[in-house]
Amino acid sequence: MKNIIVAAILMAFTVTGFAQNEKYTKAMTSALTLIDSAKTVDDMLAASATFERIGDAEKTQWLPYYYASYTQTIAAFMKNKADQYDSYGDKATSLLTKAEALEKNNSEVSCLKSLIATLHMLVDPAQRWMQYSKDIDAALELSKKQDPTNPRPYYLQGQNLRSTPEQFGGGCANAKPLLQEAMKRYEAFKPASPLYPSWGRKQTEEILAACK
């Protein structure tokens, strides 16, 4: 009788856990569609707020906070107002800090740190390049070490070089090998689950096409 009771309790916990996991997966899948459908800054910020709510509700999942930070960063680039980049970047950092507290030593987190540092640098590139360029490069190199299969650090390095003037070592010729390496890795990359980051491939293809 005792064994039957214990088995029933374990089964109840299993069913509850499965239901919670299914609810989380459904919420995240729905939220991810908001990124693809976002047409305006407000749309992207609404996606960020949705991911943040999921993170606050779940408490133990890092991906909602990661995506809340990512969409906050993308919203800043979409808005294209350099004098507001710091406030967006600060919010993105606070969200990413929550993700990193739950998932340490993560390649995707390091990539996003680099993107946020780029946002801060673009407030005043001439004055801030020395301050943030080291942070950008260090985050991308760390991302490579944390997951050698991840294509995103190569894409971001290539994108950064493409945007750098040729007299400072940038331009298409220097960016192309990194972008080609990124494409190779996108071809082979397998996310840990459908909810994991997969962004960057389309942008890599577009930059390579423009560099031809």
N, C-alpha and C positions, 0 to 999 in steps of 0.2 A: 504493500500500500504506500509506504514511504517513497519507494522508487517511482511509483506512478505519479505521486504529487510533485516530486523533483523534476521529472520529465515534463510534466504539464507546465511547471513554472518556466523551465528552460525554453519550451516551445513558445510560450507567451512572449518571452523576451525576444526570441528570434523573429517572430511575426511582427512585433512592434518595431524592431530595428529595421526590418525589411521595408515596412511601410514608411518609416521616417526617411530611409535612404531613397526610396522611390519618390517621395514628395520632394526631397532635395534635388534629385536628378531632373525631375519635371520642371521645377522652378528655375534651375540653372539653364536647362535647354531652352526654355521660353525666353529667359533674359538674354541669352546669346543671340537670339534672332533680332533683338533690339539693336545690337551693334551693326548687323548687316543692313538693317532697314533704316538706320539713322541718316537723315538728310541734312539736319541742322545741328548747330551747337546745342540747342535745348534738347533735341532728341538724344544726343550723346550723354548729356548731363542727366537726363531722365534714366538712361541705362545705368549710369554710375550709381545713382540713388537706389535703383532696384537691386543691384548687386550688393550694395552696402547693407540694405535691409535684410537680404538673404544671409549675409555674413553675421549680422547681429543676431539673427534668429537661430542660426546653426551653432555659432560660437567655436566650433572645432574644425571648420573647413577653411583652408587658406585661399582656395580659388575665388570665392566671391569677393574677398577684399582685393585680391590681385586684379580681377577684372574691373572692380570699382576704381582702382588706381589707374589702370590702363585707359579706361574710357574717359576719365577725368583729364588725362594727359592728351589724348586724341582730341578732346573737345577744345583744349587750349590751342592746339595746332590749327584746328578748324576755324577758330575765332580769329586767329592771326593778329592779335593785338599784343605786341611785345610788352607794353607796360602792365599787362595783366598776367603775364606768364608766371611771375613769382607766386601770386596767390593760388593759381591753379597747381603749380608745382608743389607748393606747401601742402595743399589738400591731398594731392596724389601721394606724397611722401607719407603723410599720416596714415593713409589707407594701406600703403604697401608695408609699413612698419607692422601693422596688424597681421598681414599675410605672412611676413617673415617670422613673426613670433610663433606662428603655427607650423611653418615649413622652412626650416633653416637650410642653408647651403644649397639653394635652388638656382639653377641656371636661368630660369625664366624671370625670377625676381631680380637677378643681377642685370639681365637685359633691360628690364623696365627701369632700374635705377639709372642706367646709362641714358635712357630716353628722357627721364625727368631732369637729369643733369644738363642735357642738351637744351631743354626748355629754359632752364635758368640761365644758361650761357647766352641764349639768343635775345635776352633782354637787352644786352649791350655787348655784342661779340668782341669788340675792340678792347673793352675794359675787363671783360670776364673770361676771355679765352684762357689765360694762364691759370685762373682759379679752377675752372671746370673741365678743361680738356684732359687733365690727368685723371679726374674722377670718371669721365666718360670712358677713356681707354682702359683704365684699371677694371671697371665693371664688366666690360666686354671680354677682356682677357680672362677674368675670373669665370664668367659665364661659359667660356669655351672649356675650361678645366673642369667645371662642375658637370657638364654634359657635352662631351666631344661630338655627339651626334646632332646637337641643336643647330639648326641653320640660322637662327635669328641673330646671333652676334656677328656672323659674317655679313648678313644683309645690312645690319646697322652700321658696321664698319665701312662697307662699300658705299652706303648712302652718304655717310659723313664725308668720305673722300670725294665722292661725286660733287658735293656741295662746297668743297674747299678749293680755292683758286689754285691753278696749276703752278704758280710761282711758289706756293707753299706746299707743294707735293701732292696736290689733289687733282681733280679732273677725271674724265672718263678712263683714260689710259691706266691710271693707277687704281681706279675703283673696280675696273672690269674683272681682274682676277679674283677679287674677294666676292663679287657678285656671282661669278661663275661657280665659285666654291659653294656659295650659299645655295644655288640652284641644285647642285649635286646632292647636297644634304637635304634639301626639301624633297627631292625624289625618293630618298631612302628613309626619311624621318617617319617614325610611327609614334604618335602621341600616346601617352599612357592610358588615356580614355578619350571618348568623344568630347568631354568637357575641357580637356587640356588645350593650352594655346596652340594655334596653328596659323597665326597671322604672318604676313610678310612676303609670301610667295608671289602674289599678284604684283606687289610693289617692286619686287626684285626683277620680275619679267619686264615691267614697264621701264625701269631704269636701264636695263640691258638693251632694250629695244631703242631707247632714246640715244644710247651711247653708240649705236651702230651708225 
